[in-house]
Amino acid sequence: MFIAYIDPGSGSILLQVILASCIGGIAVFWSRIKALFTGKKPSEKTPGDKPSKSE
């Protein structure tokens, strides 16, 4: 059996990277996750859509 030692400093950095990746993934796909539970289609934003100026 192979047991690796991770010191507390490296372990806390590794934990922060894992948690930040999970939270970042949730933030990026939040509209799809929300739509999964509410049953509504996620609003799709296209990069070409710009609000028109009414001057």
Backbone as ProteinMPNN parsed JSONL, in Angstrom:
{"seq_chain_A": "MFIAYIDPGSGSILLQVILASCIGGIAVFWSRIKALFTGKKPSEKTPGDKPSKSE", "coords_chain_A": {"N_chain_A": [[0.848, -1.183, 0.0], [0.541, 2.214, -0.823], [1.268, 5.121, 0.748], [0.973, 8.502, 0.752], [2.425, 11.456, 1.98], [1.045, 14.531, 2.725], [1.782, 17.727, 3.47], [0.389, 20.17, 5.79], [0.281, 22.776, 4.6], [0.456, 22.369, 1.777], [-1.722, 20.692, 1.523], [-3.87, 22.37, 2.229], [-3.776, 24.221, 0.155], [-4.31, 22.557, -2.025], [-6.91, 21.764, -1.338], [-8.204, 24.253, -1.525], [-7.955, 24.747, -4.28], [-9.5, 22.671, -5.352], [-12.05, 23.234, -4.234], [-12.478, 25.838, -5.287], [-12.564, 25.269, -8.007], [-14.882, 23.694, -8.17], [-16.862, 25.523, -7.259], [-16.526, 27.544, -9.168], [-17.258, 26.151, -11.502], [-19.954, 25.691, -10.935], [-20.849, 28.339, -10.9], [-20.435, 29.106, -13.574], [-22.157, 27.406, -15.013], [-24.64, 28.006, -13.912], [-27.199, 28.877, -14.848], [-28.063, 26.707, -16.38], [-28.111, 24.687, -14.454], [-30.038, 25.696, -12.724], [-32.237, 25.697, -14.463], [-32.563, 22.985, -14.769], [-33.736, 22.169, -12.372], [-35.991, 23.83, -12.179], [-37.392, 23.451, -14.513], [-37.609, 25.171, -16.605], [-36.458, 26.612, -19.715], [-33.056, 27.498, -20.126], [-32.013, 30.903, -20.386], [-30.631, 31.964, -23.339], [-27.82, 33.704, -24.235], [-26.566, 35.512, -26.876], [-23.468, 36.47, -28.325], [-23.638, 38.487, -30.264], [-25.866, 39.994, -29.746], [-26.813, 43.15, -28.93], [-27.905, 45.783, -26.877], [-30.081, 48.228, -28.241], [-29.485, 51.689, -28.858], [-31.462, 54.383, -27.903], [-31.585, 57.318, -29.009]], "CA_chain_A": [[0.0, 0.0, 0.0], [1.325, 3.436, -0.958], [0.686, 6.228, 1.508], [1.715, 9.731, 0.488], [2.272, 12.482, 3.004], [0.809, 15.888, 2.238], [1.878, 18.62, 4.621], [-0.806, 21.017, 5.909], [0.283, 23.893, 3.648], [0.101, 21.851, 0.449], [-3.08, 20.155, 1.61], [-4.849, 23.454, 2.209], [-3.782, 24.778, -1.203], [-5.016, 21.583, -2.854], [-8.328, 21.873, -0.987], [-8.698, 25.503, -2.096], [-8.055, 24.585, -5.732], [-10.648, 21.797, -5.623], [-13.279, 23.967, -3.923], [-12.637, 26.936, -6.241], [-12.972, 24.681, -9.287], [-16.292, 23.301, -8.056], [-17.692, 26.725, -7.181], [-16.439, 28.192, -10.481], [-18.086, 25.375, -12.43], [-21.357, 25.971, -10.613], [-21.144, 29.709, -11.327], [-20.478, 29.168, -15.039], [-23.319, 26.681, -15.516], [-25.743, 28.228, -12.988], [-28.499, 28.955, -15.525], [-28.446, 25.341, -16.767], [-28.435, 23.954, -13.225], [-31.318, 26.237, -12.267], [-33.258, 25.223, -15.395], [-32.751, 21.563, -14.516], [-34.639, 21.997, -11.241], [-37.233, 24.572, -12.356], [-38.083, 22.961, -15.696], [-37.629, 26.209, -17.631], [-35.285, 26.64, -20.583], [-32.128, 28.575, -19.753], [-31.973, 32.001, -21.351], [-29.389, 31.899, -24.098], [-27.326, 35.01, -24.653], [-25.639, 35.417, -27.997], [-22.534, 37.588, -28.269], [-23.992, 39.529, -31.209], [-27.007, 40.773, -29.276], [-26.468, 44.348, -28.177], [-29.085, 46.64, -26.728], [-30.063, 49.372, -29.152], [-29.532, 52.99, -28.199], [-32.572, 55.223, -28.371], [-31.18, 58.708, -28.819]], "C_chain_A": [[0.891, 1.244, 0.0], [0.616, 4.563, -0.234], [1.557, 7.453, 1.275], [1.423, 10.735, 1.598], [2.074, 13.829, 2.327], [0.849, 16.797, 3.456], [0.682, 19.572, 4.633], [-0.85, 22.183, 4.918], [-0.13, 23.454, 2.257], [-1.319, 21.312, 0.434], [-4.129, 21.245, 1.552], [-4.912, 24.113, 0.835], [-4.544, 23.854, -2.144], [-6.522, 21.646, -2.596], [-8.932, 23.143, -1.581], [-8.872, 25.41, -3.603], [-9.276, 23.747, -6.089], [-11.953, 22.538, -5.371], [-13.524, 25.105, -4.912], [-13.073, 26.422, -7.606], [-14.438, 24.289, -9.265], [-17.204, 24.521, -8.049], [-17.668, 27.486, -8.51], [-17.277, 27.48, -11.522], [-19.566, 25.606, -12.199], [-21.732, 27.366, -11.098], [-21.285, 29.811, -12.844], [-21.758, 28.537, -15.578], [-24.564, 26.897, -14.666], [-27.102, 28.252, -13.694], [-28.974, 27.57, -15.952], [-28.829, 24.511, -15.545], [-29.793, 24.397, -12.701], [-32.459, 25.739, -13.149], [-33.549, 23.743, -15.189], [-33.774, 21.335, -13.404], [-35.966, 22.727, -11.414], [-38.034, 24.105, -13.562], [-38.186, 23.991, -16.802], [-36.375, 26.11, -18.476], [-34.355, 27.753, -20.108], [-32.116, 29.658, -20.817], [-30.613, 31.988, -22.021], [-29.017, 33.298, -24.554], [-26.344, 34.801, -25.788], [-24.725, 36.636, -27.969], [-22.895, 38.739, -29.197], [-25.143, 40.409, -30.759], [-26.523, 41.945, -28.429], [-27.734, 45.172, -28.023], [-28.969, 47.86, -27.634], [-30.169, 50.663, -28.353], [-30.695, 53.782, -28.777], [-32.221, 56.668, -28.048], [-32.004, 59.615, -29.665]], "O_chain_A": [[1.876, 1.312, 0.736], [-0.515, 4.914, -0.572], [2.751, 7.435, 1.573], [0.296, 10.833, 2.083], [2.854, 14.214, 1.456], [0.038, 16.652, 4.37], [0.032, 19.761, 3.605], [-1.929, 22.538, 4.445], [-0.973, 24.092, 1.626], [-2.035, 21.459, -0.557], [-5.164, 21.079, 0.906], [-5.987, 24.521, 0.395], [-5.334, 24.316, -2.967], [-7.317, 21.588, -3.535], [-10.054, 23.114, -2.087], [-9.841, 25.941, -4.147], [-10.005, 24.077, -7.024], [-12.866, 22.483, -6.194], [-14.661, 25.318, -5.333], [-13.867, 27.07, -8.288], [-15.161, 24.524, -10.233], [-18.21, 24.547, -8.757], [-18.695, 28.019, -8.929], [-17.936, 28.125, -12.337], [-20.343, 25.706, -13.149], [-22.816, 27.559, -11.648], [-22.157, 30.523, -13.341], [-22.375, 29.075, -16.497], [-25.466, 26.059, -14.686], [-28.066, 27.693, -13.172], [-30.171, 27.287, -15.893], [-29.771, 23.719, -15.601], [-30.604, 23.57, -12.284], [-33.529, 25.397, -12.646], [-34.675, 23.299, -15.414], [-34.586, 20.413, -13.484], [-36.975, 22.296, -10.855], [-39.24, 24.343, -13.626], [-38.79, 23.719, -17.839], [-35.352, 25.592, -18.027], [-34.817, 28.829, -19.729], [-32.198, 29.366, -22.01], [-29.577, 31.999, -21.357], [-29.816, 33.988, -25.186], [-25.406, 34.011, -25.677], [-25.172, 37.73, -27.621], [-22.493, 39.873, -28.939], [-25.369, 41.47, -31.341], [-25.916, 41.769, -27.372], [-28.546, 45.246, -28.945], [-27.896, 48.446, -27.774], [-30.842, 50.729, -27.325], [-30.881, 53.839, -29.992], [-32.517, 57.172, -26.965], [-31.809, 60.83, -29.64]]}, "name": "protein", "num_of_chains": 1, "seq": "MFIAYIDPGSGSILLQVILASCIGGIAVFWSRIKALFTGKKPSEKTPGDKPSKSE"}
